[in-house]
Amino acid sequence: MAECSREENRKECSCTSKTCVRRGKCCACVAHHKKAGSLPRCLRSIAVAPETQA
């Protein structure tokens, strides 16, 4: 399995919370949001079909 590069991930991270402890650690972020029943910012745009986006 490839190593998670937190600093590299932070460059492209679309999270709006700059102080989140999971920022840049995608595996922890996705697990957190899955448990909370929500989607992280990076997955929200692909979760809604383009024709339904306003």
Summary of the structure (lengths in Angstrom):
residues: 54
radius of gyration: 12.4
end to end distance: 38.2
largest distance: 38.2
contacts: 90
relative contact order: 0.15
helix: 52%
strand: 0%
